[in-house]
Amino acid sequence: MKKIFGIVGLTVGATMMVAGAAMALDSSFDALSKSGKHQFYVWCTGGKSHTDSADGANAKEAQAALAAKAGDSCWPVWQGLAG
């Protein structure tokens, strides 16, 4: 029984950490034009999609850097500016 509660506690804690990390992103319209570390969901056809981040003077420059790195079958979708 203690093992079950321990596993449930770890799962709840990990979920709260992920939610807290997502809340730290600034996804406002103004954040698109700000410099810093931008986070993207890299969507891939025929491959494994994932999250990644890149520094840039704005979201467009950071996206271009990730797109070049990701290749032709993946496209980074902006999620926000890491805060």
PyMOL Python script that loads the backbone (N, CA, C, O; Angstrom):
from pymol import cmd

cmd.read_pdbstr("""\
ATOM      1  N   MET A   1       0.820  -1.187   0.000  1.00  0.00           N
ATOM      2  CA  MET A   1       0.000   0.000   0.000  1.00  0.00           C
ATOM      3  C   MET A   1       0.868   1.257   0.000  1.00  0.00           C
ATOM      4  O   MET A   1       0.546   2.237  -0.671  1.00  0.00           O
ATOM      5  N   LYS A   2       1.970   1.228   0.754  1.00  0.00           N
ATOM      6  CA  LYS A   2       2.861   2.380   0.788  1.00  0.00           C
ATOM      7  C   LYS A   2       3.498   2.615  -0.579  1.00  0.00           C
ATOM      8  O   LYS A   2       3.719   3.759  -0.977  1.00  0.00           O
ATOM      9  N   LYS A   3       3.795   1.523  -1.302  1.00  0.00           N
ATOM     10  CA  LYS A   3       4.379   1.658  -2.634  1.00  0.00           C
ATOM     11  C   LYS A   3       3.410   2.368  -3.573  1.00  0.00           C
ATOM     12  O   LYS A   3       3.818   3.213  -4.370  1.00  0.00           O
ATOM     13  N   ILE A   4       2.138   2.027  -3.482  1.00  0.00           N
ATOM     14  CA  ILE A   4       1.130   2.647  -4.349  1.00  0.00           C
ATOM     15  C   ILE A   4       1.049   4.138  -4.072  1.00  0.00           C
ATOM     16  O   ILE A   4       1.030   4.937  -5.008  1.00  0.00           O
ATOM     17  N   PHE A   5       1.001   4.527  -2.810  1.00  0.00           N
ATOM     18  CA  PHE A   5       0.931   5.948  -2.470  1.00  0.00           C
ATOM     19  C   PHE A   5       2.218   6.677  -2.865  1.00  0.00           C
ATOM     20  O   PHE A   5       2.175   7.848  -3.244  1.00  0.00           O
ATOM     21  N   GLY A   6       3.344   6.003  -2.781  1.00  0.00           N
ATOM     22  CA  GLY A   6       4.612   6.595  -3.198  1.00  0.00           C
ATOM     23  C   GLY A   6       4.638   6.867  -4.694  1.00  0.00           C
ATOM     24  O   GLY A   6       5.089   7.924  -5.135  1.00  0.00           O
ATOM     25  N   ILE A   7       4.154   5.911  -5.466  1.00  0.00           N
ATOM     26  CA  ILE A   7       4.097   6.072  -6.921  1.00  0.00           C
ATOM     27  C   ILE A   7       3.110   7.169  -7.291  1.00  0.00           C
ATOM     28  O   ILE A   7       3.399   7.994  -8.158  1.00  0.00           O
ATOM     29  N   VAL A   8       1.953   7.191  -6.648  1.00  0.00           N
ATOM     30  CA  VAL A   8       0.956   8.231  -6.908  1.00  0.00           C
ATOM     31  C   VAL A   8       1.532   9.591  -6.546  1.00  0.00           C
ATOM     32  O   VAL A   8       1.326  10.561  -7.277  1.00  0.00           O
ATOM     33  N   GLY A   9       2.243   9.678  -5.442  1.00  0.00           N
ATOM     34  CA  GLY A   9       2.847  10.941  -5.020  1.00  0.00           C
ATOM     35  C   GLY A   9       3.886  11.433  -6.016  1.00  0.00           C
ATOM     36  O   GLY A   9       3.947  12.625  -6.318  1.00  0.00           O
ATOM     37  N   LEU A  10       4.706  10.517  -6.526  1.00  0.00           N
ATOM     38  CA  LEU A  10       5.700  10.887  -7.529  1.00  0.00           C
ATOM     39  C   LEU A  10       5.042  11.355  -8.818  1.00  0.00           C
ATOM     40  O   LEU A  10       5.497  12.316  -9.438  1.00  0.00           O
ATOM     41  N   THR A  11       3.975  10.681  -9.220  1.00  0.00           N
ATOM     42  CA  THR A  11       3.264  11.058 -10.440  1.00  0.00           C
ATOM     43  C   THR A  11       2.645  12.435 -10.298  1.00  0.00           C
ATOM     44  O   THR A  11       2.751  13.258 -11.206  1.00  0.00           O
ATOM     45  N   VAL A  12       2.004  12.695  -9.177  1.00  0.00           N
ATOM     46  CA  VAL A  12       1.392  14.003  -8.939  1.00  0.00           C
ATOM     47  C   VAL A  12       2.468  15.083  -8.881  1.00  0.00           C
ATOM     48  O   VAL A  12       2.279  16.166  -9.436  1.00  0.00           O
ATOM     49  N   GLY A  13       3.581  14.813  -8.226  1.00  0.00           N
ATOM     50  CA  GLY A  13       4.674  15.780  -8.142  1.00  0.00           C
ATOM     51  C   GLY A  13       5.265  16.093  -9.504  1.00  0.00           C
ATOM     52  O   GLY A  13       5.536  17.253  -9.815  1.00  0.00           O
ATOM     53  N   ALA A  14       5.467  15.068 -10.318  1.00  0.00           N
ATOM     54  CA  ALA A  14       6.018  15.284 -11.660  1.00  0.00           C
ATOM     55  C   ALA A  14       5.046  16.082 -12.522  1.00  0.00           C
ATOM     56  O   ALA A  14       5.464  16.949 -13.289  1.00  0.00           O
ATOM     57  N   THR A  15       3.755  15.794 -12.401  1.00  0.00           N
ATOM     58  CA  THR A  15       2.742  16.531 -13.152  1.00  0.00           C
ATOM     59  C   THR A  15       2.732  17.997 -12.756  1.00  0.00           C
ATOM     60  O   THR A  15       2.604  18.870 -13.614  1.00  0.00           O
ATOM     61  N   MET A  16       2.863  18.274 -11.475  1.00  0.00           N
ATOM     62  CA  MET A  16       2.871  19.660 -11.012  1.00  0.00           C
ATOM     63  C   MET A  16       4.123  20.377 -11.505  1.00  0.00           C
ATOM     64  O   MET A  16       4.064  21.564 -11.823  1.00  0.00           O
ATOM     65  N   MET A  17       5.264  19.673 -11.576  1.00  0.00           N
ATOM     66  CA  MET A  17       6.486  20.292 -12.067  1.00  0.00           C
ATOM     67  C   MET A  17       6.354  20.651 -13.544  1.00  0.00           C
ATOM     68  O   MET A  17       6.787  21.723 -13.965  1.00  0.00           O
ATOM     69  N   VAL A  18       5.758  19.755 -14.332  1.00  0.00           N
ATOM     70  CA  VAL A  18       5.560  20.022 -15.757  1.00  0.00           C
ATOM     71  C   VAL A  18       4.604  21.188 -15.931  1.00  0.00           C
ATOM     72  O   VAL A  18       4.841  22.059 -16.768  1.00  0.00           O
ATOM     73  N   ALA A  19       3.540  21.220 -15.165  1.00  0.00           N
ATOM     74  CA  ALA A  19       2.584  22.324 -15.251  1.00  0.00           C
ATOM     75  C   ALA A  19       3.247  23.632 -14.845  1.00  0.00           C
ATOM     76  O   ALA A  19       2.979  24.671 -15.448  1.00  0.00           O
ATOM     77  N   GLY A  20       4.101  23.600 -13.843  1.00  0.00           N
ATOM     78  CA  GLY A  20       4.810  24.806 -13.417  1.00  0.00           C
ATOM     79  C   GLY A  20       5.767  25.292 -14.482  1.00  0.00           C
ATOM     80  O   GLY A  20       5.922  26.498 -14.674  1.00  0.00           O
ATOM     81  N   ALA A  21       6.409  24.374 -15.175  1.00  0.00           N
ATOM     82  CA  ALA A  21       7.330  24.761 -16.247  1.00  0.00           C
ATOM     83  C   ALA A  21       6.572  25.377 -17.405  1.00  0.00           C
ATOM     84  O   ALA A  21       7.044  26.333 -18.020  1.00  0.00           O
ATOM     85  N   ALA A  22       5.394  24.834 -17.709  1.00  0.00           N
ATOM     86  CA  ALA A  22       4.596  25.386 -18.798  1.00  0.00           C
ATOM     87  C   ALA A  22       4.096  26.778 -18.442  1.00  0.00           C
ATOM     88  O   ALA A  22       3.946  27.623 -19.323  1.00  0.00           O
ATOM     89  N   MET A  23       3.839  27.024 -17.176  1.00  0.00           N
ATOM     90  CA  MET A  23       3.344  28.329 -16.755  1.00  0.00           C
ATOM     91  C   MET A  23       4.442  29.382 -16.836  1.00  0.00           C
ATOM     92  O   MET A  23       4.140  30.575 -16.878  1.00  0.00           O
ATOM     93  N   ALA A  24       5.711  28.972 -16.857  1.00  0.00           N
ATOM     94  CA  ALA A  24       6.814  29.919 -16.904  1.00  0.00           C
ATOM     95  C   ALA A  24       7.013  30.492 -18.304  1.00  0.00           C
ATOM     96  O   ALA A  24       7.787  31.434 -18.474  1.00  0.00           O
ATOM     97  N   LEU A  25       6.335  29.946 -19.304  1.00  0.00           N
ATOM     98  CA  LEU A  25       6.450  30.446 -20.667  1.00  0.00           C
ATOM     99  C   LEU A  25       5.558  31.662 -20.870  1.00  0.00           C
ATOM    100  O   LEU A  25       4.409  31.688 -20.428  1.00  0.00           O
ATOM    101  N   ASP A  26       6.106  32.667 -21.544  1.00  0.00           N
ATOM    102  CA  ASP A  26       5.327  33.844 -21.927  1.00  0.00           C
ATOM    103  C   ASP A  26       4.881  33.632 -23.367  1.00  0.00           C
ATOM    104  O   ASP A  26       5.687  33.755 -24.289  1.00  0.00           O
ATOM    105  N   SER A  27       3.621  33.320 -23.567  1.00  0.00           N
ATOM    106  CA  SER A  27       3.109  33.055 -24.908  1.00  0.00           C
ATOM    107  C   SER A  27       2.271  34.219 -25.430  1.00  0.00           C
ATOM    108  O   SER A  27       1.446  34.042 -26.327  1.00  0.00           O
ATOM    109  N   SER A  28       2.481  35.393 -24.877  1.00  0.00           N
ATOM    110  CA  SER A  28       1.751  36.568 -25.337  1.00  0.00           C
ATOM    111  C   SER A  28       2.242  36.995 -26.720  1.00  0.00           C
ATOM    112  O   SER A  28       3.330  36.611 -27.149  1.00  0.00           O
ATOM    113  N   PHE A  29       1.437  37.783 -27.402  1.00  0.00           N
ATOM    114  CA  PHE A  29       1.799  38.273 -28.731  1.00  0.00           C
ATOM    115  C   PHE A  29       3.091  39.084 -28.680  1.00  0.00           C
ATOM    116  O   PHE A  29       3.911  39.005 -29.595  1.00  0.00           O
ATOM    117  N   ASP A  30       3.272  39.854 -27.626  1.00  0.00           N
ATOM    118  CA  ASP A  30       4.480  40.676 -27.482  1.00  0.00           C
ATOM    119  C   ASP A  30       5.745  39.833 -27.336  1.00  0.00           C
ATOM    120  O   ASP A  30       6.826  40.266 -27.734  1.00  0.00           O
ATOM    121  N   ALA A  31       5.620  38.640 -26.772  1.00  0.00           N
ATOM    122  CA  ALA A  31       6.789  37.785 -26.549  1.00  0.00           C
ATOM    123  C   ALA A  31       7.407  37.299 -27.860  1.00  0.00           C
ATOM    124  O   ALA A  31       8.585  36.944 -27.897  1.00  0.00           O
ATOM    125  N   LEU A  32       6.618  37.283 -28.930  1.00  0.00           N
ATOM    126  CA  LEU A  32       7.145  36.869 -30.235  1.00  0.00           C
ATOM    127  C   LEU A  32       8.300  37.747 -30.697  1.00  0.00           C
ATOM    128  O   LEU A  32       9.218  37.269 -31.363  1.00  0.00           O
ATOM    129  N   SER A  33       8.257  39.022 -30.349  1.00  0.00           N
ATOM    130  CA  SER A  33       9.275  39.960 -30.829  1.00  0.00           C
ATOM    131  C   SER A  33      10.416  40.182 -29.833  1.00  0.00           C
ATOM    132  O   SER A  33      11.323  40.969 -30.106  1.00  0.00           O
ATOM    133  N   LYS A  34      10.384  39.507 -28.696  1.00  0.00           N
ATOM    134  CA  LYS A  34      11.422  39.679 -27.679  1.00  0.00           C
ATOM    135  C   LYS A  34      12.577  38.709 -27.902  1.00  0.00           C
ATOM    136  O   LYS A  34      12.394  37.609 -28.424  1.00  0.00           O
ATOM    137  N   SER A  35      13.767  39.141 -27.495  1.00  0.00           N
ATOM    138  CA  SER A  35      14.926  38.253 -27.598  1.00  0.00           C
ATOM    139  C   SER A  35      14.989  37.362 -26.357  1.00  0.00           C
ATOM    140  O   SER A  35      14.487  37.713 -25.289  1.00  0.00           O
ATOM    141  N   GLY A  36      15.615  36.212 -26.531  1.00  0.00           N
ATOM    142  CA  GLY A  36      15.770  35.280 -25.417  1.00  0.00           C
ATOM    143  C   GLY A  36      15.636  33.852 -25.896  1.00  0.00           C
ATOM    144  O   GLY A  36      15.765  33.566 -27.087  1.00  0.00           O
ATOM    145  N   LYS A  37      15.376  32.958 -24.958  1.00  0.00           N
ATOM    146  CA  LYS A  37      15.225  31.534 -25.259  1.00  0.00           C
ATOM    147  C   LYS A  37      13.757  31.238 -25.539  1.00  0.00           C
ATOM    148  O   LYS A  37      12.906  31.348 -24.657  1.00  0.00           O
ATOM    149  N   HIS A  38      13.479  30.862 -26.777  1.00  0.00           N
ATOM    150  CA  HIS A  38      12.122  30.549 -27.209  1.00  0.00           C
ATOM    151  C   HIS A  38      11.945  29.035 -27.230  1.00  0.00           C
ATOM    152  O   HIS A  38      12.825  28.301 -27.679  1.00  0.00           O
ATOM    153  N   GLN A  39      10.796  28.579 -26.738  1.00  0.00           N
ATOM    154  CA  GLN A  39      10.513  27.143 -26.708  1.00  0.00           C
ATOM    155  C   GLN A  39       9.565  26.795 -27.837  1.00  0.00           C
ATOM    156  O   GLN A  39       8.642  27.549 -28.145  1.00  0.00           O
ATOM    157  N   PHE A  40       9.804  25.637 -28.454  1.00  0.00           N
ATOM    158  CA  PHE A  40       9.014  25.169 -29.590  1.00  0.00           C
ATOM    159  C   PHE A  40       8.633  23.706 -29.399  1.00  0.00           C
ATOM    160  O   PHE A  40       9.357  22.935 -28.768  1.00  0.00           O
ATOM    161  N   TYR A  41       7.488  23.342 -29.954  1.00  0.00           N
ATOM    162  CA  TYR A  41       7.140  21.937 -30.120  1.00  0.00           C
ATOM    163  C   TYR A  41       7.556  21.602 -31.542  1.00  0.00           C
ATOM    164  O   TYR A  41       7.019  22.176 -32.489  1.00  0.00           O
ATOM    165  N   VAL A  42       8.494  20.693 -31.712  1.00  0.00           N
ATOM    166  CA  VAL A  42       8.995  20.341 -33.032  1.00  0.00           C
ATOM    167  C   VAL A  42       8.178  19.156 -33.535  1.00  0.00           C
ATOM    168  O   VAL A  42       8.335  18.026 -33.074  1.00  0.00           O
ATOM    169  N   TRP A  43       7.307  19.446 -34.489  1.00  0.00           N
ATOM    170  CA  TRP A  43       6.395  18.464 -35.052  1.00  0.00           C
ATOM    171  C   TRP A  43       7.075  17.802 -36.236  1.00  0.00           C
ATOM    172  O   TRP A  43       7.534  18.485 -37.151  1.00  0.00           O
ATOM    173  N   CYS A  44       7.145  16.483 -36.226  1.00  0.00           N
ATOM    174  CA  CYS A  44       7.846  15.747 -37.280  1.00  0.00           C
ATOM    175  C   CYS A  44       6.929  14.728 -37.944  1.00  0.00           C
ATOM    176  O   CYS A  44       6.182  14.016 -37.274  1.00  0.00           O
ATOM    177  N   THR A  45       6.998  14.670 -39.273  1.00  0.00           N
ATOM    178  CA  THR A  45       6.285  13.630 -40.006  1.00  0.00           C
ATOM    179  C   THR A  45       7.237  12.458 -40.174  1.00  0.00           C
ATOM    180  O   THR A  45       8.388  12.627 -40.579  1.00  0.00           O
ATOM    181  N   GLY A  46       6.747  11.279 -39.861  1.00  0.00           N
ATOM    182  CA  GLY A  46       7.567  10.097 -40.002  1.00  0.00           C
ATOM    183  C   GLY A  46       8.685   9.996 -38.975  1.00  0.00           C
ATOM    184  O   GLY A  46       9.604   9.194 -39.143  1.00  0.00           O
ATOM    185  N   GLY A  47       8.624  10.791 -37.918  1.00  0.00           N
ATOM    186  CA  GLY A  47       9.656  10.753 -36.889  1.00  0.00           C
ATOM    187  C   GLY A  47       9.066  11.082 -35.539  1.00  0.00           C
ATOM    188  O   GLY A  47       7.848  11.191 -35.390  1.00  0.00           O
ATOM    189  N   LYS A  48       9.913  11.237 -34.577  1.00  0.00           N
ATOM    190  CA  LYS A  48       9.450  11.515 -33.217  1.00  0.00           C
ATOM    191  C   LYS A  48       9.404  13.020 -32.971  1.00  0.00           C
ATOM    192  O   LYS A  48      10.433  13.694 -33.031  1.00  0.00           O
ATOM    193  N   SER A  49       8.231  13.537 -32.697  1.00  0.00           N
ATOM    194  CA  SER A  49       8.074  14.940 -32.350  1.00  0.00           C
ATOM    195  C   SER A  49       8.580  15.160 -30.930  1.00  0.00           C
ATOM    196  O   SER A  49       8.572  14.239 -30.113  1.00  0.00           O
ATOM    197  N   HIS A  50       9.022  16.384 -30.636  1.00  0.00           N
ATOM    198  CA  HIS A  50       9.616  16.665 -29.326  1.00  0.00           C
ATOM    199  C   HIS A  50       9.587  18.171 -29.058  1.00  0.00           C
ATOM    200  O   HIS A  50       9.234  18.956 -29.939  1.00  0.00           O
ATOM    201  N   THR A  51       9.954  18.563 -27.860  1.00  0.00           N
ATOM    202  CA  THR A  51      10.104  19.982 -27.557  1.00  0.00           C
ATOM    203  C   THR A  51      11.582  20.333 -27.595  1.00  0.00           C
ATOM    204  O   THR A  51      12.446  19.513 -27.286  1.00  0.00           O
ATOM    205  N   ASP A  52      11.853  21.587 -27.987  1.00  0.00           N
ATOM    206  CA  ASP A  52      13.225  22.067 -28.060  1.00  0.00           C
ATOM    207  C   ASP A  52      13.184  23.577 -27.898  1.00  0.00           C
ATOM    208  O   ASP A  52      12.128  24.193 -28.040  1.00  0.00           O
ATOM    209  N   SER A  53      14.309  24.162 -27.607  1.00  0.00           N
ATOM    210  CA  SER A  53      14.364  25.616 -27.457  1.00  0.00           C
ATOM    211  C   SER A  53      15.595  26.153 -28.173  1.00  0.00           C
ATOM    212  O   SER A  53      16.568  25.437 -28.411  1.00  0.00           O
ATOM    213  N   ALA A  54      15.518  27.448 -28.509  1.00  0.00           N
ATOM    214  CA  ALA A  54      16.637  28.103 -29.188  1.00  0.00           C
ATOM    215  C   ALA A  54      16.651  29.563 -28.792  1.00  0.00           C
ATOM    216  O   ALA A  54      15.606  30.170 -28.558  1.00  0.00           O
ATOM    217  N   ASP A  55      17.853  30.122 -28.721  1.00  0.00           N
ATOM    218  CA  ASP A  55      18.001  31.549 -28.469  1.00  0.00           C
ATOM    219  C   ASP A  55      17.847  32.298 -29.785  1.00  0.00           C
ATOM    220  O   ASP A  55      18.228  31.810 -30.849  1.00  0.00           O
ATOM    221  N   GLY A  56      17.279  33.495 -29.684  1.00  0.00           N
ATOM    222  CA  GLY A  56      17.137  34.315 -30.873  1.00  0.00           C
ATOM    223  C   GLY A  56      16.756  35.737 -30.519  1.00  0.00           C
ATOM    224  O   GLY A  56      16.289  36.013 -29.414  1.00  0.00           O
ATOM    225  N   ALA A  57      16.961  36.644 -31.475  1.00  0.00           N
ATOM    226  CA  ALA A  57      16.576  38.041 -31.292  1.00  0.00           C
ATOM    227  C   ALA A  57      15.060  38.171 -31.234  1.00  0.00           C
ATOM    228  O   ALA A  57      14.527  39.133 -30.680  1.00  0.00           O
ATOM    229  N   ASN A  58      14.362  37.176 -31.821  1.00  0.00           N
ATOM    230  CA  ASN A  58      12.899  37.091 -31.762  1.00  0.00           C
ATOM    231  C   ASN A  58      12.512  35.644 -32.072  1.00  0.00           C
ATOM    232  O   ASN A  58      13.374  34.805 -32.335  1.00  0.00           O
ATOM    233  N   ALA A  59      11.222  35.366 -32.039  1.00  0.00           N
ATOM    234  CA  ALA A  59      10.764  33.989 -32.248  1.00  0.00           C
ATOM    235  C   ALA A  59      11.065  33.498 -33.659  1.00  0.00           C
ATOM    236  O   ALA A  59      11.383  32.326 -33.858  1.00  0.00           O
ATOM    237  N   LYS A  60      10.965  34.398 -34.641  1.00  0.00           N
ATOM    238  CA  LYS A  60      11.197  34.002 -36.031  1.00  0.00           C
ATOM    239  C   LYS A  60      12.639  33.531 -36.248  1.00  0.00           C
ATOM    240  O   LYS A  60      12.870  32.532 -36.929  1.00  0.00           O
ATOM    241  N   GLU A  61      13.607  34.250 -35.669  1.00  0.00           N
ATOM    242  CA  GLU A  61      15.010  33.844 -35.803  1.00  0.00           C
ATOM    243  C   GLU A  61      15.288  32.535 -35.068  1.00  0.00           C
ATOM    244  O   GLU A  61      16.012  31.677 -35.573  1.00  0.00           O
ATOM    245  N   ALA A  62      14.718  32.383 -33.887  1.00  0.00           N
ATOM    246  CA  ALA A  62      14.901  31.143 -33.124  1.00  0.00           C
ATOM    247  C   ALA A  62      14.268  29.972 -33.866  1.00  0.00           C
ATOM    248  O   ALA A  62      14.832  28.878 -33.894  1.00  0.00           O
ATOM    249  N   GLN A  63      13.099  30.195 -34.467  1.00  0.00           N
ATOM    250  CA  GLN A  63      12.414  29.151 -35.226  1.00  0.00           C
ATOM    251  C   GLN A  63      13.247  28.742 -36.443  1.00  0.00           C
ATOM    252  O   GLN A  63      13.359  27.554 -36.747  1.00  0.00           O
ATOM    253  N   ALA A  64      13.828  29.717 -37.135  1.00  0.00           N
ATOM    254  CA  ALA A  64      14.657  29.404 -38.305  1.00  0.00           C
ATOM    255  C   ALA A  64      15.863  28.560 -37.911  1.00  0.00           C
ATOM    256  O   ALA A  64      16.237  27.638 -38.635  1.00  0.00           O
ATOM    257  N   ALA A  65      16.472  28.866 -36.776  1.00  0.00           N
ATOM    258  CA  ALA A  65      17.623  28.095 -36.308  1.00  0.00           C
ATOM    259  C   ALA A  65      17.221  26.647 -36.022  1.00  0.00           C
ATOM    260  O   ALA A  65      17.938  25.718 -36.393  1.00  0.00           O
ATOM    261  N   LEU A  66      16.076  26.454 -35.364  1.00  0.00           N
ATOM    262  CA  LEU A  66      15.623  25.091 -35.074  1.00  0.00           C
ATOM    263  C   LEU A  66      15.193  24.360 -36.332  1.00  0.00           C
ATOM    264  O   LEU A  66      15.447  23.163 -36.465  1.00  0.00           O
ATOM    265  N   ALA A  67      14.545  25.060 -37.261  1.00  0.00           N
ATOM    266  CA  ALA A  67      14.100  24.431 -38.502  1.00  0.00           C
ATOM    267  C   ALA A  67      15.298  23.916 -39.297  1.00  0.00           C
ATOM    268  O   ALA A  67      15.241  22.830 -39.875  1.00  0.00           O
ATOM    269  N   ALA A  68      16.375  24.685 -39.328  1.00  0.00           N
ATOM    270  CA  ALA A  68      17.581  24.254 -40.036  1.00  0.00           C
ATOM    271  C   ALA A  68      18.181  23.016 -39.380  1.00  0.00           C
ATOM    272  O   ALA A  68      18.676  22.119 -40.062  1.00  0.00           O
ATOM    273  N   LYS A  69      18.134  22.978 -38.059  1.00  0.00           N
ATOM    274  CA  LYS A  69      18.682  21.844 -37.309  1.00  0.00           C
ATOM    275  C   LYS A  69      17.787  20.606 -37.429  1.00  0.00           C
ATOM    276  O   LYS A  69      18.285  19.481 -37.471  1.00  0.00           O
ATOM    277  N   ALA A  70      16.472  20.813 -37.484  1.00  0.00           N
ATOM    278  CA  ALA A  70      15.516  19.704 -37.455  1.00  0.00           C
ATOM    279  C   ALA A  70      15.424  18.959 -38.783  1.00  0.00           C
ATOM    280  O   ALA A  70      15.108  17.769 -38.790  1.00  0.00           O
ATOM    281  N   GLY A  71      15.687  19.617 -39.897  1.00  0.00           N
ATOM    282  CA  GLY A  71      15.608  18.955 -41.192  1.00  0.00           C
ATOM    283  C   GLY A  71      14.284  19.203 -41.893  1.00  0.00           C
ATOM    284  O   GLY A  71      13.432  19.950 -41.412  1.00  0.00           O
ATOM    285  N   ASP A  72      14.134  18.555 -43.046  1.00  0.00           N
ATOM    286  CA  ASP A  72      12.976  18.801 -43.910  1.00  0.00           C
ATOM    287  C   ASP A  72      11.674  18.185 -43.414  1.00  0.00           C
ATOM    288  O   ASP A  72      10.598  18.642 -43.802  1.00  0.00           O
ATOM    289  N   SER A  73      11.741  17.175 -42.578  1.00  0.00           N
ATOM    290  CA  SER A  73      10.516  16.488 -42.157  1.00  0.00           C
ATOM    291  C   SER A  73       9.975  16.984 -40.816  1.00  0.00           C
ATOM    292  O   SER A  73       9.020  16.414 -40.288  1.00  0.00           O
ATOM    293  N   CYS A  74      10.577  18.044 -40.257  1.00  0.00           N
ATOM    294  CA  CYS A  74      10.127  18.578 -38.974  1.00  0.00           C
ATOM    295  C   CYS A  74       9.896  20.088 -39.065  1.00  0.00           C
ATOM    296  O   CYS A  74      10.546  20.781 -39.848  1.00  0.00           O
ATOM    297  N   TRP A  75       8.970  20.579 -38.260  1.00  0.00           N
ATOM    298  CA  TRP A  75       8.717  22.011 -38.220  1.00  0.00           C
ATOM    299  C   TRP A  75       8.483  22.447 -36.774  1.00  0.00           C
ATOM    300  O   TRP A  75       7.619  21.889 -36.097  1.00  0.00           O
ATOM    301  N   PRO A  76       9.246  23.446 -36.285  1.00  0.00           N
ATOM    302  CA  PRO A  76       9.057  23.945 -34.920  1.00  0.00           C
ATOM    303  C   PRO A  76       7.855  24.876 -34.822  1.00  0.00           C
ATOM    304  O   PRO A  76       7.712  25.813 -35.607  1.00  0.00           O
ATOM    305  N   VAL A  77       7.002  24.605 -33.852  1.00  0.00           N
ATOM    306  CA  VAL A  77       5.815  25.420 -33.590  1.00  0.00           C
ATOM    307  C   VAL A  77       6.059  26.152 -32.274  1.00  0.00           C
ATOM    308  O   VAL A  77       6.284  25.519 -31.243  1.00  0.00           O
ATOM    309  N   TRP A  78       6.017  27.471 -32.306  1.00  0.00           N
ATOM    310  CA  TRP A  78       6.343  28.299 -31.145  1.00  0.00           C
ATOM    311  C   TRP A  78       5.367  28.049 -30.004  1.00  0.00           C
ATOM    312  O   TRP A  78       4.154  27.998 -30.207  1.00  0.00           O
ATOM    313  N   GLN A  79       5.915  27.894 -28.801  1.00  0.00           N
ATOM    314  CA  GLN A  79       5.106  27.729 -27.595  1.00  0.00           C
ATOM    315  C   GLN A  79       5.208  28.939 -26.688  1.00  0.00           C
ATOM    316  O   GLN A  79       4.241  29.279 -26.007  1.00  0.00           O
ATOM    317  N   GLY A  80       6.356  29.596 -26.663  1.00  0.00           N
ATOM    318  CA  GLY A  80       6.492  30.758 -25.805  1.00  0.00           C
ATOM    319  C   GLY A  80       7.942  31.097 -25.528  1.00  0.00           C
ATOM    320  O   GLY A  80       8.863  30.378 -25.915  1.00  0.00           O
ATOM    321  N   LEU A  81       8.113  32.215 -24.847  1.00  0.00           N
ATOM    322  CA  LEU A  81       9.421  32.702 -24.440  1.00  0.00           C
ATOM    323  C   LEU A  81       9.663  32.226 -23.018  1.00  0.00           C
ATOM    324  O   LEU A  81       8.862  32.489 -22.122  1.00  0.00           O
ATOM    325  N   ALA A  82      10.774  31.522 -22.814  1.00  0.00           N
ATOM    326  CA  ALA A  82      11.087  31.001 -21.478  1.00  0.00           C
ATOM    327  C   ALA A  82      11.392  32.172 -20.552  1.00  0.00           C
ATOM    328  O   ALA A  82      12.159  33.073 -20.890  1.00  0.00           O
ATOM    329  N   GLY A  83      10.780  32.137 -19.391  1.00  0.00           N
ATOM    330  CA  GLY A  83      10.944  33.249 -18.464  1.00  0.00           C
ATOM    331  C   GLY A  83      11.689  32.968 -17.262  1.00  0.00           C
ATOM    332  O   GLY A  83      11.873  33.854 -16.427  1.00  0.00           O
TER     333      GLY A  83
END
""", "prot")
cmd.dss("prot")
cmd.show_as("cartoon", "prot")
cmd.util.cbc("prot")
cmd.orient("prot")
